[in-house]
Amino acid sequence: MTASGVLGNRSAARAVGDWRSSLVLLAAVAAGILLLFRNDVAGMVAVWWNSSTFNHCLLIVPIIGWLVWNRKAELAELTPSASPYGLVIVAAGAVCWMLGEASGVALARHLGVVVLLQGSVVAILGLAAARGLLFPLAYALFLVPFGEEFVPFLQSITAELSMVLLGLFGLPAHMEGVFITTPSGYFEVAEACSGVKFLIAMIALGVLAANLCFRSWWRRAAFIALCIAVPIVANGIRAFATIYIADANGVEFAESFDHVVYGWFFFAFVIAAVLALGWKFFDRDIDDPAFDPADIQPRRPETGGASRLYAVALAIVGLAVAPTLWMAANAAAARNPLPAPFSAPAIPGWERSDAPMAYPWQATYAGADRLLEARYGDAAGRVVDLAIGYYANPVEGREPVGFGQGGLPAETEWSWSEDSASPPAGRAYRIMGPGPVSREIFQYVVVGGRLTGGGGRAKLAALQARLFGGDRRAVGIVISAEGREARAAIEDFIADSGGVEQLVDRVTGLAD
């Protein structure tokens, strides 16, 4: 054997050793992160398993494994070398998790855990290996259950497309929010009809196909845009077809037809059509390597060796643990006592009422430490419902902001119809119940002494209080009325009570 052959064998052996030690350490660090954030990991997996919207996420992990395996030959030509630059990504993930924990937003916590793992790969394997693994690393973002935030928008788009098509086919229809009335019946473009399930899965499929089948970035972008637009339009066609068939053959037949066609054939056809449209524009051969190692291997080998590798690993652990310790310390320092039971306040011009509702409704504040529900009527016969939920030490699952909390109770016959003009420092929307019965909702949240309409502003106030200390007490307020004159009745009730803030202070003593 020649000297060059011996040196080559030693170099290859050293490369194998570098990969082995780096991968073992990466596996240990990843296991530590998964263990440290096990509750969030379990929550994320539960969403994948239990929510049909995110069942496709169960395939993302094996797809990532397959993508990495397909790169093994090219990766073997690279030399892993720990990079402190990856710690920036790790720090970003830690901050994201902390913000999610402080605000009670599971999406941010789940994203933080995924980014922590991504950053660990970059930090331990180095920039060159990270560039070779760039797409699998980025594709891991599809592990985060996101997209349901777009449901109201998609409901509205589907309803609008349905109305356009109904008009083109000469079927008279009237739309109110996401409810469509035709001569044959009354239809709701419900959350399940928004098409969000198929859209999210289609985007995940489109991104994967764009990477595997195209070289040109313009073609990739065009294909992904197609994967977004076509499912939205297709869902509008599907909703229109259901209404049109119901008009011709009855609602029961349309429902059964929609279930079979939509569930088994229609969107399978849409997937096939999208792939067929893109097929002729594929410009990447199936045997093309994922990347060229010569293009990304640094000319000067990075130095530091094992000492830097272990230093980076320890830094990852420190960055991951720090936000959990900070949040635990803040939570232990802030405990508020419970106030006395609440009583309904006297409102000038209004008396307590037991008038029946057109359709049963009740605001929801699950887990509230104190709950007040009262019904008021005035001399004009108008009736207003008041609900106040108080949380002394709110945590996720027991706070006034979240799914099903407030004026739209979950798993009932009530459905969101449309948003209304927002009142000062609040949120307004209309819901519909069987009948149909319309109900106007004014909804507010007080967090850290701030009155907001809930949503992002309430989460921001909670985040500030939990991160930096302060008043964590939270109150949810719903003021609601039925019928066409509901908004005027609510506004008069609020004015007669002295304003929402004064009303809350009188009931809860929050200003004390």
CORNOR-V631309 format. One record per residue. N is the residue number from 1. RES is the residue in three letters. SS is DSSP state (H for helix, E for strand, C for the rest). PSI is psi in radians with two decimals (* if undefined). OMEGA is omega in whole degrees, 0 to 359 (999 if undefined). Layout:
n: <N | N>
res: <RES | RES>
ss: <SS | SS>
psi: <PSI | PSI>
omega: <OMEGA | OMEGA>
//
This chain:
n: <1 | 2 | 3 | 4 | 5 | 6 | 7 | 8 | 9 | 10 | 11 | 12 | 13 | 14 | 15 | 16 | 17 | 18 | 19 | 20 | 21 | 22 | 23 | 24 | 25 | 26 | 27 | 28 | 29 | 30 | 31 | 32 | 33 | 34 | 35 | 36 | 37 | 38 | 39 | 40 | 41 | 42 | 43 | 44 | 45 | 46 | 47 | 48 | 49 | 50 | 51 | 52 | 53 | 54 | 55 | 56 | 57 | 58 | 59 | 60 | 61 | 62 | 63 | 64 | 65 | 66 | 67 | 68 | 69 | 70 | 71 | 72 | 73 | 74 | 75 | 76 | 77 | 78 | 79 | 80 | 81 | 82 | 83 | 84 | 85 | 86 | 87 | 88 | 89 | 90 | 91 | 92 | 93 | 94 | 95 | 96 | 97 | 98 | 99 | 100 | 101 | 102 | 103 | 104 | 105 | 106 | 107 | 108 | 109 | 110 | 111 | 112 | 113 | 114 | 115 | 116 | 117 | 118 | 119 | 120 | 121 | 122 | 123 | 124 | 125 | 126 | 127 | 128 | 129 | 130 | 131 | 132 | 133 | 134 | 135 | 136 | 137 | 138 | 139 | 140 | 141 | 142 | 143 | 144 | 145 | 146 | 147 | 148 | 149 | 150 | 151 | 152 | 153 | 154 | 155 | 156 | 157 | 158 | 159 | 160 | 161 | 162 | 163 | 164 | 165 | 166 | 167 | 168 | 169 | 170 | 171 | 172 | 173 | 174 | 175 | 176 | 177 | 178 | 179 | 180 | 181 | 182 | 183 | 184 | 185 | 186 | 187 | 188 | 189 | 190 | 191 | 192 | 193 | 194 | 195 | 196 | 197 | 198 | 199 | 200 | 201 | 202 | 203 | 204 | 205 | 206 | 207 | 208 | 209 | 210 | 211 | 212 | 213 | 214 | 215 | 216 | 217 | 218 | 219 | 220 | 221 | 222 | 223 | 224 | 225 | 226 | 227 | 228 | 229 | 230 | 231 | 232 | 233 | 234 | 235 | 236 | 237 | 238 | 239 | 240 | 241 | 242 | 243 | 244 | 245 | 246 | 247 | 248 | 249 | 250 | 251 | 252 | 253 | 254 | 255 | 256 | 257 | 258 | 259 | 260 | 261 | 262 | 263 | 264 | 265 | 266 | 267 | 268 | 269 | 270 | 271 | 272 | 273 | 274 | 275 | 276 | 277 | 278 | 279 | 280 | 281 | 282 | 283 | 284 | 285 | 286 | 287 | 288 | 289 | 290 | 291 | 292 | 293 | 294 | 295 | 296 | 297 | 298 | 299 | 300 | 301 | 302 | 303 | 304 | 305 | 306 | 307 | 308 | 309 | 310 | 311 | 312 | 313 | 314 | 315 | 316 | 317 | 318 | 319 | 320 | 321 | 322 | 323 | 324 | 325 | 326 | 327 | 328 | 329 | 330 | 331 | 332 | 333 | 334 | 335 | 336 | 337 | 338 | 339 | 340 | 341 | 342 | 343 | 344 | 345 | 346 | 347 | 348 | 349 | 350 | 351 | 352 | 353 | 354 | 355 | 356 | 357 | 358 | 359 | 360 | 361 | 362 | 363 | 364 | 365 | 366 | 367 | 368 | 369 | 370 | 371 | 372 | 373 | 374 | 375 | 376 | 377 | 378 | 379 | 380 | 381 | 382 | 383 | 384 | 385 | 386 | 387 | 388 | 389 | 390 | 391 | 392 | 393 | 394 | 395 | 396 | 397 | 398 | 399 | 400 | 401 | 402 | 403 | 404 | 405 | 406 | 407 | 408 | 409 | 410 | 411 | 412 | 413 | 414 | 415 | 416 | 417 | 418 | 419 | 420 | 421 | 422 | 423 | 424 | 425 | 426 | 427 | 428 | 429 | 430 | 431 | 432 | 433 | 434 | 435 | 436 | 437 | 438 | 439 | 440 | 441 | 442 | 443 | 444 | 445 | 446 | 447 | 448 | 449 | 450 | 451 | 452 | 453 | 454 | 455 | 456 | 457 | 458 | 459 | 460 | 461 | 462 | 463 | 464 | 465 | 466 | 467 | 468 | 469 | 470 | 471 | 472 | 473 | 474 | 475 | 476 | 477 | 478 | 479 | 480 | 481 | 482 | 483 | 484 | 485 | 486 | 487 | 488 | 489 | 490 | 491 | 492 | 493 | 494 | 495 | 496 | 497 | 498 | 499 | 500 | 501 | 502 | 503 | 504 | 505 | 506 | 507 | 508 | 509 | 510 | 511 | 512>
res: <MET | THR | ALA | SER | GLY | VAL | LEU | GLY | ASN | ARG | SER | ALA | ALA | ARG | ALA | VAL | GLY | ASP | TRP | ARG | SER | SER | LEU | VAL | LEU | LEU | ALA | ALA | VAL | ALA | ALA | GLY | ILE | LEU | LEU | LEU | PHE | ARG | ASN | ASP | VAL | ALA | GLY | MET | VAL | ALA | VAL | TRP | TRP | ASN | SER | SER | THR | PHE | ASN | HIS | CYS | LEU | LEU | ILE | VAL | PRO | ILE | ILE | GLY | TRP | LEU | VAL | TRP | ASN | ARG | LYS | ALA | GLU | LEU | ALA | GLU | LEU | THR | PRO | SER | ALA | SER | PRO | TYR | GLY | LEU | VAL | ILE | VAL | ALA | ALA | GLY | ALA | VAL | CYS | TRP | MET | LEU | GLY | GLU | ALA | SER | GLY | VAL | ALA | LEU | ALA | ARG | HIS | LEU | GLY | VAL | VAL | VAL | LEU | LEU | GLN | GLY | SER | VAL | VAL | ALA | ILE | LEU | GLY | LEU | ALA | ALA | ALA | ARG | GLY | LEU | LEU | PHE | PRO | LEU | ALA | TYR | ALA | LEU | PHE | LEU | VAL | PRO | PHE | GLY | GLU | GLU | PHE | VAL | PRO | PHE | LEU | GLN | SER | ILE | THR | ALA | GLU | LEU | SER | MET | VAL | LEU | LEU | GLY | LEU | PHE | GLY | LEU | PRO | ALA | HIS | MET | GLU | GLY | VAL | PHE | ILE | THR | THR | PRO | SER | GLY | TYR | PHE | GLU | VAL | ALA | GLU | ALA | CYS | SER | GLY | VAL | LYS | PHE | LEU | ILE | ALA | MET | ILE | ALA | LEU | GLY | VAL | LEU | ALA | ALA | ASN | LEU | CYS | PHE | ARG | SER | TRP | TRP | ARG | ARG | ALA | ALA | PHE | ILE | ALA | LEU | CYS | ILE | ALA | VAL | PRO | ILE | VAL | ALA | ASN | GLY | ILE | ARG | ALA | PHE | ALA | THR | ILE | TYR | ILE | ALA | ASP | ALA | ASN | GLY | VAL | GLU | PHE | ALA | GLU | SER | PHE | ASP | HIS | VAL | VAL | TYR | GLY | TRP | PHE | PHE | PHE | ALA | PHE | VAL | ILE | ALA | ALA | VAL | LEU | ALA | LEU | GLY | TRP | LYS | PHE | PHE | ASP | ARG | ASP | ILE | ASP | ASP | PRO | ALA | PHE | ASP | PRO | ALA | ASP | ILE | GLN | PRO | ARG | ARG | PRO | GLU | THR | GLY | GLY | ALA | SER | ARG | LEU | TYR | ALA | VAL | ALA | LEU | ALA | ILE | VAL | GLY | LEU | ALA | VAL | ALA | PRO | THR | LEU | TRP | MET | ALA | ALA | ASN | ALA | ALA | ALA | ALA | ARG | ASN | PRO | LEU | PRO | ALA | PRO | PHE | SER | ALA | PRO | ALA | ILE | PRO | GLY | TRP | GLU | ARG | SER | ASP | ALA | PRO | MET | ALA | TYR | PRO | TRP | GLN | ALA | THR | TYR | ALA | GLY | ALA | ASP | ARG | LEU | LEU | GLU | ALA | ARG | TYR | GLY | ASP | ALA | ALA | GLY | ARG | VAL | VAL | ASP | LEU | ALA | ILE | GLY | TYR | TYR | ALA | ASN | PRO | VAL | GLU | GLY | ARG | GLU | PRO | VAL | GLY | PHE | GLY | GLN | GLY | GLY | LEU | PRO | ALA | GLU | THR | GLU | TRP | SER | TRP | SER | GLU | ASP | SER | ALA | SER | PRO | PRO | ALA | GLY | ARG | ALA | TYR | ARG | ILE | MET | GLY | PRO | GLY | PRO | VAL | SER | ARG | GLU | ILE | PHE | GLN | TYR | VAL | VAL | VAL | GLY | GLY | ARG | LEU | THR | GLY | GLY | GLY | GLY | ARG | ALA | LYS | LEU | ALA | ALA | LEU | GLN | ALA | ARG | LEU | PHE | GLY | GLY | ASP | ARG | ARG | ALA | VAL | GLY | ILE | VAL | ILE | SER | ALA | GLU | GLY | ARG | GLU | ALA | ARG | ALA | ALA | ILE | GLU | ASP | PHE | ILE | ALA | ASP | SER | GLY | GLY | VAL | GLU | GLN | LEU | VAL | ASP | ARG | VAL | THR | GLY | LEU | ALA | ASP>
ss: <C | C | H | H | H | H | H | H | H | H | H | H | H | H | H | H | H | H | H | H | H | H | H | H | H | H | H | H | H | H | H | H | H | H | H | H | C | H | H | H | H | H | H | H | H | H | H | H | H | H | C | H | H | H | C | C | H | H | H | H | H | H | H | H | H | H | H | H | H | H | C | H | H | H | H | H | C | C | C | C | C | C | C | C | C | H | H | H | H | H | H | H | H | H | H | H | H | H | H | H | H | H | H | C | C | H | H | H | H | H | H | H | H | H | H | H | H | H | H | H | H | H | H | H | H | C | H | H | H | H | H | H | C | H | H | H | H | H | H | H | H | H | H | C | C | C | C | H | H | H | H | H | H | H | H | H | H | H | H | H | H | H | H | H | H | H | H | H | C | C | C | C | E | E | E | E | C | C | E | E | E | E | C | C | E | E | E | E | C | C | H | H | H | C | C | H | H | H | H | H | H | H | H | H | H | H | H | H | H | H | H | H | H | C | C | C | H | H | H | H | H | H | H | H | H | H | H | H | H | H | H | H | H | H | H | H | H | H | H | H | H | H | H | H | H | H | H | H | H | C | H | H | H | H | H | H | H | H | H | H | H | H | H | H | H | H | H | H | H | H | H | H | H | H | H | H | H | H | H | C | C | C | C | C | C | C | C | C | C | C | C | C | H | H | H | H | C | C | C | C | C | C | C | C | H | H | H | H | H | H | H | H | H | H | H | H | H | H | H | H | H | H | H | H | H | H | H | H | H | H | H | H | H | C | C | C | C | C | C | C | C | C | C | C | C | C | C | C | C | E | E | E | C | C | C | C | C | C | C | C | C | C | C | E | C | C | C | C | C | E | E | E | E | E | E | E | E | E | C | C | C | C | E | E | E | E | E | E | E | E | E | C | C | C | E | C | C | E | C | C | C | C | C | C | C | E | C | C | C | C | C | C | C | C | E | E | E | E | E | C | C | C | C | C | C | C | E | E | E | E | E | E | E | C | C | C | E | E | E | E | E | E | E | E | E | E | E | C | C | E | E | E | C | C | H | H | H | H | H | H | H | H | H | H | H | H | H | H | C | C | C | C | C | E | E | E | E | E | E | E | E | E | C | C | C | H | H | H | H | H | H | H | H | H | H | H | H | C | C | H | H | H | H | H | H | H | H | H | C | C | C | C>
psi: <2.40 | 2.88 | -0.68 | -0.61 | -0.72 | -0.79 | -0.66 | -0.70 | -0.72 | -0.70 | -0.74 | -0.72 | -0.71 | -0.70 | -0.75 | -0.73 | -0.70 | -0.77 | -0.73 | -0.86 | -0.67 | -0.74 | -0.66 | -0.76 | -0.69 | -0.73 | -0.70 | -0.76 | -0.77 | -0.73 | -0.69 | -0.72 | -0.77 | -0.64 | -0.75 | -0.69 | 0.66 | -0.61 | -0.72 | -0.66 | -0.78 | -0.69 | -0.69 | -0.78 | -0.64 | -0.66 | -0.76 | -0.75 | -0.68 | -0.41 | 2.12 | -0.38 | -0.52 | 0.33 | -0.54 | -0.38 | -0.43 | -0.40 | -0.26 | -0.72 | -0.90 | -0.54 | -0.75 | -0.74 | -0.72 | -0.71 | -0.73 | -0.75 | -0.66 | -0.27 | 0.09 | -0.66 | -0.76 | -0.67 | -0.58 | -0.38 | -0.11 | 2.77 | 2.01 | 2.46 | 2.10 | 2.43 | 2.15 | -0.37 | -0.52 | -0.38 | -0.42 | -0.74 | -0.72 | -0.78 | -0.69 | -0.72 | -0.71 | -0.74 | -0.73 | -0.78 | -0.76 | -0.70 | -0.69 | -0.69 | -0.72 | -0.62 | -0.13 | 0.51 | 1.85 | -0.62 | -0.75 | -0.65 | -0.78 | -0.75 | -0.72 | -0.73 | -0.77 | -0.74 | -0.62 | -0.78 | -0.72 | -0.81 | -0.60 | -0.69 | -0.81 | -0.76 | -0.71 | -0.69 | -0.37 | 2.98 | -0.69 | -0.84 | -0.64 | -0.65 | -0.67 | -0.49 | 0.29 | -0.84 | -0.84 | -0.69 | -0.81 | -0.64 | -0.38 | -0.31 | -0.40 | -0.10 | -0.38 | 2.14 | 1.67 | 2.78 | -0.42 | -0.26 | -0.36 | 0.04 | -0.88 | -0.71 | -0.78 | -0.61 | -0.80 | -0.76 | -0.78 | -0.74 | -0.74 | -0.79 | -0.69 | -0.75 | -0.71 | -0.81 | -0.65 | -0.70 | -0.72 | -0.57 | 0.12 | 0.38 | 2.00 | 2.37 | 2.68 | 2.35 | 2.35 | 1.81 | -2.06 | 0.33 | 2.31 | 2.23 | 2.23 | 2.99 | -0.40 | -0.23 | -2.99 | 2.06 | 2.49 | 2.25 | 1.50 | 3.04 | -0.69 | -0.34 | 0.07 | -0.38 | 0.15 | -0.59 | -0.90 | -0.63 | -0.81 | -0.79 | -0.65 | -0.65 | -0.76 | -0.75 | -0.73 | -0.71 | -0.74 | -0.82 | -0.65 | -0.66 | -0.68 | -0.47 | -0.16 | 2.54 | -0.73 | 2.26 | -0.57 | -0.74 | -0.65 | -0.81 | -0.73 | -0.69 | -0.73 | -0.70 | -0.68 | -0.69 | -0.33 | -0.81 | -0.77 | -0.80 | -0.62 | -0.82 | -0.73 | -0.66 | -0.63 | -0.71 | -0.74 | -0.74 | -0.75 | -0.80 | -0.67 | -0.79 | -0.73 | -0.74 | -0.65 | -0.65 | -0.58 | -0.58 | 0.01 | 2.68 | -0.72 | -0.73 | -0.72 | -0.68 | -0.76 | -0.70 | -0.76 | -0.73 | -0.80 | -0.89 | -0.80 | -0.71 | -0.51 | -0.55 | -0.82 | -0.94 | -0.37 | -0.69 | -0.69 | -0.76 | -0.82 | -0.68 | -0.74 | -0.79 | -0.64 | -0.69 | -0.65 | -0.34 | -0.84 | -0.23 | 0.03 | 2.29 | 0.34 | 2.20 | 2.63 | -0.46 | 0.01 | 2.38 | 2.66 | -0.56 | 2.90 | 1.95 | -0.57 | -0.46 | -0.40 | -0.23 | 2.16 | 2.52 | -0.65 | 2.08 | 2.40 | 2.55 | 2.94 | -0.64 | -2.52 | -0.62 | -0.74 | -0.62 | -0.84 | -0.58 | -0.73 | -0.73 | -0.76 | -0.65 | -0.67 | -0.80 | -0.78 | -0.76 | -0.58 | -0.65 | -0.59 | -0.87 | -0.54 | -0.67 | -0.71 | -0.81 | -0.63 | -0.71 | -0.74 | -0.68 | -0.67 | -0.49 | -0.25 | 1.76 | 2.15 | 2.42 | 2.79 | 2.46 | 3.02 | 2.73 | 2.53 | 2.70 | 2.61 | 2.27 | 2.72 | 2.29 | 2.09 | 2.24 | -0.03 | 2.50 | 2.71 | 2.44 | 2.57 | 0.45 | 2.44 | 2.68 | 2.64 | -0.62 | 2.36 | 2.34 | 2.58 | 2.28 | 2.68 | 2.17 | 1.32 | 2.40 | 0.11 | 2.46 | -0.56 | 2.42 | 2.24 | 2.25 | 2.23 | 2.62 | 2.25 | 2.61 | 2.66 | -3.11 | -0.40 | 0.01 | 0.08 | 2.51 | 2.35 | 2.40 | 2.39 | 2.31 | 2.31 | 2.11 | 2.24 | 2.31 | 1.97 | -0.73 | 1.30 | 2.44 | 2.97 | 2.30 | -0.33 | 1.23 | 2.77 | -0.13 | 2.27 | 3.03 | 2.25 | -0.10 | 2.36 | -2.44 | -0.18 | 1.61 | 2.45 | 2.69 | 0.77 | -3.13 | -0.10 | 2.46 | 2.54 | 2.38 | -0.98 | 2.76 | 2.55 | 3.03 | 2.26 | 2.35 | 2.93 | 2.20 | 0.43 | -3.03 | 2.50 | 2.48 | 2.88 | 2.42 | 2.75 | 2.44 | 3.03 | 2.48 | -1.04 | 2.63 | 2.25 | 2.42 | 2.26 | 2.40 | 2.20 | 2.18 | 2.40 | 2.78 | 2.37 | 2.07 | 2.25 | 0.52 | 0.04 | 2.32 | 2.15 | 3.07 | 0.18 | -2.81 | -2.39 | -0.67 | -0.69 | -0.71 | -0.66 | -0.72 | -0.71 | -0.69 | -0.81 | -0.75 | -0.67 | -0.49 | -0.74 | 0.16 | 2.87 | -3.02 | 1.99 | -0.17 | 2.50 | 2.53 | 2.32 | 2.38 | 2.27 | 2.24 | 2.15 | 2.70 | 2.75 | 2.80 | -3.13 | -0.55 | 0.31 | -0.76 | -0.77 | -0.69 | -0.73 | -0.78 | -0.71 | -0.68 | -0.77 | -0.76 | -0.75 | -0.43 | -0.15 | 0.11 | 2.72 | -0.75 | -0.77 | -0.67 | -0.78 | -0.74 | -0.69 | -0.62 | -0.78 | -0.36 | 0.48 | -0.48 | -0.12 | *>
omega: <181 | 179 | 180 | 178 | 178 | 180 | 179 | 178 | 179 | 180 | 179 | 179 | 179 | 179 | 178 | 178 | 178 | 179 | 182 | 182 | 180 | 182 | 177 | 180 | 178 | 179 | 180 | 180 | 179 | 178 | 178 | 179 | 179 | 179 | 181 | 182 | 185 | 180 | 179 | 177 | 179 | 178 | 180 | 179 | 178 | 177 | 178 | 187 | 189 | 182 | 179 | 178 | 186 | 177 | 180 | 180 | 178 | 179 | 186 | 181 | 177 | 177 | 178 | 177 | 179 | 179 | 179 | 181 | 179 | 180 | 189 | 182 | 179 | 180 | 181 | 179 | 178 | 176 | 179 | 179 | 184 | 182 | 177 | 180 | 178 | 179 | 176 | 178 | 178 | 180 | 178 | 178 | 179 | 179 | 179 | 178 | 182 | 178 | 177 | 178 | 182 | 183 | 182 | 181 | 182 | 181 | 180 | 178 | 179 | 177 | 179 | 180 | 180 | 180 | 175 | 179 | 178 | 180 | 178 | 178 | 181 | 184 | 186 | 182 | 177 | 186 | 181 | 178 | 179 | 177 | 177 | 181 | 189 | 183 | 177 | 178 | 180 | 181 | 178 | 178 | 177 | 172 | 182 | 180 | 180 | 176 | 181 | 176 | 183 | 184 | 180 | 178 | 181 | 175 | 181 | 179 | 180 | 179 | 180 | 178 | 178 | 180 | 178 | 182 | 176 | 177 | 179 | 181 | 172 | 178 | 181 | 182 | 177 | 181 | 173 | 185 | 178 | 179 | 182 | 179 | 176 | 178 | 184 | 182 | 185 | 189 | 176 | 170 | 187 | 179 | 181 | 180 | 184 | 181 | 184 | 181 | 183 | 181 | 182 | 179 | 181 | 177 | 178 | 178 | 182 | 179 | 179 | 180 | 180 | 179 | 185 | 191 | 183 | 170 | 184 | 177 | 178 | 179 | 177 | 181 | 180 | 181 | 179 | 177 | 177 | 180 | 176 | 186 | 186 | 178 | 179 | 178 | 180 | 180 | 175 | 177 | 180 | 178 | 177 | 182 | 179 | 180 | 182 | 178 | 178 | 180 | 183 | 189 | 180 | 185 | 183 | 178 | 181 | 180 | 179 | 178 | 180 | 182 | 183 | 185 | 182 | 185 | 190 | 190 | 193 | 184 | 170 | 176 | 180 | 178 | 180 | 181 | 180 | 179 | 178 | 178 | 181 | 188 | 185 | 180 | 177 | 181 | 179 | 179 | 183 | 182 | 180 | 177 | 181 | 178 | 178 | 182 | 182 | 182 | 187 | 177 | 181 | 181 | 177 | 179 | 180 | 182 | 177 | 175 | 186 | 182 | 179 | 179 | 181 | 177 | 178 | 179 | 178 | 179 | 177 | 179 | 180 | 180 | 180 | 183 | 187 | 182 | 179 | 177 | 180 | 182 | 178 | 180 | 180 | 180 | 181 | 183 | 186 | 175 | 183 | 177 | 179 | 175 | 176 | 178 | 184 | 173 | 183 | 182 | 174 | 180 | 180 | 179 | 181 | 177 | 176 | 186 | 173 | 178 | 182 | 175 | 176 | 173 | 186 | 180 | 177 | 175 | 183 | 170 | 183 | 177 | 181 | 177 | 176 | 182 | 176 | 174 | 183 | 180 | 185 | 174 | 178 | 184 | 180 | 179 | 178 | 183 | 180 | 177 | 179 | 175 | 179 | 177 | 185 | 179 | 183 | 181 | 186 | 173 | 181 | 184 | 176 | 180 | 187 | 180 | 178 | 182 | 178 | 180 | 178 | 190 | 179 | 182 | 181 | 174 | 174 | 179 | 179 | 180 | 174 | 179 | 179 | 174 | 177 | 177 | 186 | 173 | 179 | 177 | 181 | 178 | 178 | 177 | 182 | 176 | 182 | 176 | 180 | 180 | 357 | 176 | 179 | 179 | 177 | 182 | 165 | 185 | 182 | 174 | 173 | 177 | 180 | 180 | 181 | 176 | 180 | 176 | 183 | 178 | 186 | 182 | 178 | 178 | 180 | 178 | 178 | 179 | 181 | 181 | 183 | 180 | 190 | 181 | 181 | 183 | 182 | 183 | 182 | 180 | 173 | 182 | 173 | 174 | 193 | 176 | 180 | 168 | 185 | 182 | 186 | 184 | 179 | 179 | 180 | 181 | 178 | 179 | 180 | 180 | 181 | 180 | 181 | 181 | 185 | 182 | 179 | 178 | 180 | 180 | 181 | 182 | 191 | 188 | 185 | 182 | 181 | 999>
//
